[in-house]
């Protein structure tokens, strides 16, 4: 729905900003009136994107990354923009998905992260998933090759250590303890924290295809973008018993009151909420037909998604876990088709930290008490790769445009960028603020009067009305993005 209209709109947006072929080239801009560089702390998705946006405005950047000198519990390399959890950027449909709309808006604004993701994508149905090594390498090369970007390795432990300069803090959910202490002193408030969990990755050649098969749910994408492992009721119940009884990672005392993020719960925590919970979540059996037993409906199905471009390793979808390593092998090898599974990476847990952004930040992501400091990425209280990147994109644009005395209008709330920005800088209730993915609940309401002429006045079923509203929000968002680009450029 709206596909033709939106395709035309996308073309208009690209013309109004700059062509897709110009992504690899710095935008032609005025020179910065002040030659001092802007310092970015953190070389993850948000920090890398902020550096790219600033440099393409003609502003010198120093990007600080503590890895590999000092690592984190979740990272495995020193690469910039390393993906530590899933390799999926989630749904890529900009006509009916909130995160897909965010993808498209970022593409129009020259996002380096989206360019690298598009160049290194792997099959994932309607989702955008990437070869994580190729993706990270492409981002690091682009930043290294840019004349205005200097990458400095080593930990920044104190915000005052850089002197009286403009700073963007994009240290993400794994901010070091020392820098966390410095941030607390600047914000005057305690940070909050929650756990995030990582799913295991399995080698393709260890999967038994006498039991497993390739198929996307409802045959989306190529129709063969996922590997499926079926369970009958007896196998499912035995699996749930294994999850519940398996030995888990023990929280440290200071972590005992830290809540989980609802969008990334460990699979055993979901199982604790009810034995059938997983059959309505990551193990739901709908939209799939087992070719080994086409007349028999599976009670539950485990899906794996391709994790690299070669297709040699596959991620267990929704299987974030806090089981200890030996228990992961025992429990997950009870899944039909995975009896001999070899793990390229086992699951794990790490702590995420974020600030109380609705109280602390202004609408351009500046710290109200110290306006020379901006925050970007997951530390602002957004959740997800693309959401974190989008806050880096905006922080970089805001800092650069302020330096150049350019228009600082924020994106409209009707856009995905504006809706998420508003959430973290004031729309959310500060007292109960929790990390949030982009979703249609963050957008101002629309009505069905925004439907195409051929659908206006027609009665629609509930599901059709819901899809029409989502499509209307997406169409409105891209239209308003075009107007914002024209007004600010």
C-alpha positions in Angstrom: 0.0 0.0 0.0 1.3 3.5 -0.9 4.3 1.8 -2.7 4.2 3.9 -5.8 3.6 7.1 -4.0 6.4 6.5 -1.5 8.8 5.5 -4.3 8.3 8.8 -6.0 8.7 10.6 -2.7 11.9 8.8 -1.9 13.3 10.0 -5.3 12.3 13.6 -4.5 14.0 13.4 -1.1 17.2 12.2 -2.7 17.2 15.0 -5.1 16.5 17.5 -2.4 19.4 16.3 -0.2 22.0 14.7 -2.4 22.2 11.7 -4.7 22.8 8.2 -3.4 26.1 8.1 -5.5 27.4 11.0 -3.4 27.4 9.0 -0.1 31.1 8.3 -0.5 32.0 11.9 -1.0 32.1 14.7 1.5 29.3 17.2 1.1 30.4 20.6 -0.3 30.1 23.0 2.6 31.4 26.3 4.0 34.6 26.0 6.0 34.2 25.9 9.8 34.9 29.3 11.3 36.6 27.7 14.3 39.5 25.4 13.4 39.5 23.4 16.7 38.3 19.8 16.2 35.2 18.4 17.8 36.0 15.3 20.0 33.9 12.2 19.9 34.3 9.6 22.6 33.3 6.1 21.4 33.8 4.5 18.0 30.7 2.4 17.9 27.7 3.0 15.6 26.7 6.3 17.0 30.2 7.7 17.3 31.2 6.6 13.9 28.1 8.1 12.4 28.6 11.4 14.3 32.2 11.7 13.0 31.0 11.1 9.4 28.3 13.7 9.6 30.7 16.3 11.1 33.5 15.6 8.6 31.2 15.9 5.7 30.2 19.4 7.0 33.9 20.3 6.7 34.7 20.1 10.4 37.7 18.4 11.8 37.0 15.5 14.2 39.0 13.5 16.7 37.4 10.1 17.3 38.5 8.4 20.6 38.1 4.6 20.9 39.5 2.7 23.9 39.5 -0.6 22.1 41.7 -2.6 21.6 43.8 -1.1 24.5 40.9 -1.7 26.8 38.0 -4.0 25.8 34.5 -4.7 27.2 32.7 -7.9 28.2 30.9 -8.0 24.9 33.3 -6.8 22.2 35.6 -9.3 20.5 37.7 -6.9 18.3 39.1 -3.4 18.2 37.1 -2.6 15.1 34.9 0.5 14.8 31.2 -0.1 14.6 31.5 -3.7 15.8 28.1 -5.4 16.2 28.1 -7.2 19.5 24.7 -8.8 19.5 22.5 -9.7 16.5 23.6 -8.9 12.9 20.1 -7.7 12.1 19.1 -4.0 11.6 15.5 -5.4 11.7 12.7 -4.6 9.2 13.7 -2.6 6.1 10.2 -1.8 4.8 9.9 2.0 4.8 6.2 1.8 3.7 4.9 0.0 6.8 7.6 -0.3 9.4 8.7 2.3 11.9 12.3 1.1 11.9 12.2 0.7 8.1 11.2 4.3 7.9 14.1 5.3 10.1 16.4 3.4 7.8 15.1 5.3 4.8 15.3 8.7 6.6 18.9 8.0 7.5 19.8 7.0 3.9 18.5 10.4 2.7 20.8 12.2 5.2 23.9 10.4 4.0 24.3 7.9 6.8 27.6 6.0 6.6 26.2 3.2 8.8 23.3 2.6 6.4 25.6 2.8 3.4 27.9 0.1 4.9 24.9 -2.0 5.9 23.4 -1.9 2.4 26.8 -2.8 0.9 27.3 -5.8 3.2 23.8 -7.1 3.6 23.1 -10.8 3.8 19.7 -12.6 3.1 17.2 -12.1 6.0 13.7 -12.0 4.5 12.2 -8.6 4.9 14.9 -7.6 7.4 18.3 -5.9 6.8 21.0 -8.1 8.2 24.7 -7.7 7.5 28.0 -9.5 7.4 29.3 -8.1 10.6 33.0 -8.2 9.8 32.6 -6.7 6.3 30.3 -4.1 7.7 32.7 -3.0 10.5 35.6 -3.0 8.1 33.8 -0.7 5.7 32.9 1.8 8.3 36.5 1.9 9.7 38.0 2.3 6.3 35.7 5.2 5.4 36.6 7.0 8.6 40.3 6.3 8.3 40.3 7.5 4.7 38.6 10.8 5.5 41.0 13.7 5.6 39.2 15.5 8.5 38.9 12.5 10.8 41.7 11.5 13.2 41.2 8.2 15.2 42.9 8.1 18.6 43.1 4.8 20.4 43.0 4.8 24.2 40.5 5.2 27.0 39.2 8.7 27.9 38.5 8.4 31.7 37.5 12.0 32.4 35.5 14.5 30.4 37.7 17.3 31.7 40.8 15.7 30.3 40.1 16.9 26.8 40.0 20.5 27.9 37.4 23.1 27.1 36.4 21.6 23.7 33.2 20.5 22.1 32.5 16.8 22.9 30.1 14.2 21.8 29.8 11.3 24.2 28.9 8.1 22.3 30.3 5.5 24.5 27.2 3.3 24.4 25.9 0.7 26.8 29.3 -0.5 27.9 30.7 2.8 29.1 33.8 2.2 31.2 33.5 2.6 35.0 35.9 5.5 35.1 34.1 7.5 32.4 30.8 6.6 34.0 32.0 8.3 37.2 33.0 11.4 35.2 29.6 11.5 33.5 27.8 11.2 36.8 29.8 14.2 38.1 28.8 16.3 35.1 25.1 15.2 35.1 24.6 15.4 38.8 22.5 12.3 38.7 22.9 8.6 38.9 22.9 6.5 35.8 20.5 3.7 35.3 21.5 0.3 33.9 19.9 -2.8 32.5 21.2 -6.1 31.2 21.3 -7.0 27.5 21.9 -10.6 26.3 23.7 -12.1 23.3 22.4 -15.0 21.2 24.7 -17.9 20.2 26.0 -18.3 16.6 26.3 -21.8 15.0 28.4 -23.1 12.1 26.2 -24.1 9.2 28.0 -27.3 8.5 27.1 -28.6 11.9 23.3 -28.4 11.4 21.5 -31.6 10.5 19.3 -30.9 7.4 17.6 -34.2 7.7 15.6 -32.5 10.4 16.1 -28.8 9.6 15.1 -26.8 6.5 15.4 -23.4 4.8 12.3 -21.2 4.8 11.3 -17.7 5.7 8.1 -17.2 7.7 5.2 -16.8 5.2 7.9 -17.2 2.5 9.0 -13.5 2.7 12.2 -12.3 1.1 13.7 -15.1 -1.0 11.6 -17.5 0.9 14.7 -19.3 2.2 16.3 -16.8 4.4 16.1 -18.7 7.7 17.0 -22.2 8.9 14.2 -23.9 10.9 14.4 -26.6 13.5 11.0 -28.2 14.5 9.9 -29.5 17.9 6.9 -31.7 18.9 5.2 -31.0 22.2 7.3 -33.6 24.1 10.6 -32.1 22.8 9.4 -28.6 23.5 8.6 -29.4 27.1 11.9 -31.1 27.6 13.6 -28.0 26.2 11.7 -25.7 28.6 12.7 -27.9 31.5 16.4 -27.6 30.4 16.1 -23.8 30.2 14.5 -23.5 33.6 16.8 -26.0 35.3 20.1 -24.9 33.7 22.7 -23.1 35.6 22.7 -19.4 35.0 25.2 -16.6 35.3 25.1 -15.2 38.8 24.6 -11.4 39.1 27.0 -9.4 41.1 25.6 -7.7 44.2 25.6 -4.3 42.6 23.8 -5.7 39.5 21.0 -7.5 41.4 18.4 -4.7 41.0 19.2 -4.0 37.3 16.1 -4.6 35.1 16.2 -6.3 31.7 15.2 -4.6 28.5 11.9 -6.0 27.4 12.8 -6.1 23.8 15.9 -8.3 24.4 15.0 -10.7 27.2 17.1 -13.8 27.9 15.2 -16.8 26.5 15.1 -18.5 30.0 13.5 -15.3 31.5 10.8 -15.6 28.8 10.3 -19.2 29.7 9.9 -18.3 33.4 6.9 -16.2 32.5 5.0 -19.3 31.3 5.7 -22.6 29.6 4.0 -21.6 26.4 5.4 -18.1 26.2 8.1 -19.0 23.6 5.5 -20.6 21.3 4.0 -17.1 20.9 7.4 -15.4 20.6 10.7 -16.5 19.0 9.6 -20.2 18.7 6.1 -19.6 17.2 5.4 -22.3 14.6 3.2 -20.2 12.3 3.9 -19.4 8.6 6.2 -22.4 8.2 5.8 -25.9 6.7 8.2 -28.7 7.5 9.1 -30.5 4.2 10.2 -33.5 6.2 6.7 -33.9 7.6 4.4 -31.6 5.5 1.1 -33.0 7.0 2.2 -32.6 10.6 2.2 -29.2 12.4 5.2 -28.4 14.5 4.5 -27.5 18.1 7.4 -25.0 18.2 10.1 -24.0 15.7 13.6 -22.5 16.4 14.9 -20.2 13.7 18.4 -19.3 12.7 19.4 -16.3 10.6 22.5 -15.9 8.4 25.2 -14.0 10.2 27.8 -13.5 7.6 27.9 -12.9 3.8 29.4 -16.3 3.2 26.5 -18.0 5.0 28.9 -20.1 7.1 27.6 -19.0 10.5 24.0 -18.6 11.7 22.5 -16.7 14.6 19.8 -18.3 16.8 16.9 -15.8 16.5 15.7 -14.6 19.9 18.0 -16.9 21.9 19.7 -14.3 24.0 20.7 -16.2 27.2 22.4 -16.0 30.6 23.0 -19.8 30.8 26.6 -20.7 31.5 28.5 -22.0 28.5 28.4 -25.7 29.3 24.6 -25.5 29.9 24.1 -23.6 26.6 25.7 -26.5 24.7 23.7 -29.1 26.6 20.3 -27.4 26.3 20.6 -26.0 22.7 21.9 -29.4 21.4 18.6 -30.9 22.5 16.9 -29.0 19.7 16.2 -31.3 16.7 18.7 -30.5 14.0 21.2 -29.0 16.4 22.3 -32.2 18.2 25.8 -31.9 16.8 25.9 -28.1 16.7 29.3 -26.4 16.8 29.2 -22.9 18.2 31.2 -20.0 16.6 30.1 -17.9 19.6 28.1 -18.8 22.7 25.6 -16.5 24.2 26.4 -14.1 27.0 25.3 -11.0 29.0 26.5 -7.5 29.5 25.3 -4.4 31.3 23.9 -1.5 29.5 24.1 2.0 30.9 22.1 5.1 30.0 21.5 8.6 31.3 18.2 10.2 32.3 18.0 12.1 29.0 14.6 13.7 29.4 15.9 15.6 32.3 19.5 16.2 31.2 19.5 16.9 27.5 18.1 19.7 25.4 16.4 19.2 22.0 19.8 19.2 20.2 21.2 16.5 22.6 23.3 19.0 24.5 23.8 18.5 28.3 21.8 21.4 29.8 24.3 22.0 32.5 27.3 21.9 30.2 26.3 22.8 26.6 29.7 22.0 25.1 28.9 18.3 25.7 26.4 16.4 23.6 25.4 12.8 24.0 24.6 10.3 21.3 23.7 6.7 20.8 22.4 4.1 23.2 23.7 6.0 26.3 20.8 8.5 25.6 18.3 5.8 26.4 17.4 4.6 22.9 17.6 0.9 22.1 18.7 -0.8 18.9 21.5 -0.5 16.3 19.6 1.9 14.0 18.1 4.0 16.8 21.6 4.4 18.4 23.0 5.4 15.0 20.3 7.9 14.4 21.1 9.8 17.6 24.8 9.9 16.4 23.6 11.2 13.1 21.6 14.0 14.7 24.3 14.8 17.3 26.8 15.2 14.6 24.6 17.3 12.4 23.5 19.5 15.4 27.2 20.1 16.5 28.3 20.7 13.0 25.6 23.1 12.0 26.0 25.0 15.3 29.7 25.4 14.5 28.8 26.7 11.0 26.0 29.0 12.3 23.5 27.0 10.2 19.8 26.2 10.8 19.4 24.0 13.9 15.7 23.1 13.6 15.0 19.6 14.8 13.3 17.1 12.5 9.5 17.1 12.8 7.9 14.8 15.3 6.1 13.1 12.4 9.4 11.7 11.2 11.1 8.7 12.7 14.1 10.8 13.6 12.0 13.4 15.2 9.8 11.0 17.1 12.8 9.2 18.6 14.6 12.4 19.4 11.5 13.8 21.1 11.2 10.6 23.2 14.7 10.8 24.6 14.8 14.6 25.1 11.5 15.2 26.8 8.4 13.2 25.7 9.2 10.3 27.9 8.4 10.4 31.6 11.8 11.0 33.3 10.9 9.2 36.5 10.2 5.9 34.7 12.4 6.5 31.6 13.5 3.2 30.0 15.3 2.4 26.7 13.0 2.4 23.7 13.1 1.1 20.1 11.5 3.2 17.5 7.8 2.3 17.2 4.6 3.7 15.9 3.6 4.6 19.5 6.1 7.4 19.4 4.6 9.2 16.4 1.8 11.8 16.6 -1.5 10.0 15.7 -2.8 10.1 12.1 -6.1 9.2 10.7 -7.4 7.3 7.6 -8.0 10.5 5.8 -4.3 10.2 4.8 -5.1 7.1 2.7 -4.8 7.2 -1.1 -8.0 8.4 -2.9 -9.0 4.9 -4.0 -9.3 3.8 -0.3 -11.0 6.8 1.2 -14.5 6.2 2.4 -14.2 2.5 2.2 -14.9 0.2 5.1 -11.9 -1.8 6.1 -11.3 -4.8 8.4 -9.3 -4.2 11.6 -6.1 -5.6 10.2 -6.4 -3.6 7.1 -7.0 -0.4 9.1 -3.9 -1.1 11.1 -1.8 -1.5 8.1 -3.3 1.6 6.5 -2.5 3.7 9.5 1.1 2.5 9.5 1.4 3.2 5.8 -0.1 6.7 6.4 2.5 7.4 9.2 5.3 6.3 6.9 4.1 8.4 3.9 3.6 11.4 6.2 7.1 10.9 7.7 8.9 10.9 4.4 6.9 13.9 3.1 7.7 15.9 6.2 11.4 14.9 6.0 11.5 16.4 2.5 10.1 19.7 3.8 12.5 19.7 6.7 15.5 19.1 4.4 14.4 22.0 2.2 13.9 24.3 5.2 17.2 23.5 6.9 19.5 23.2 3.8 
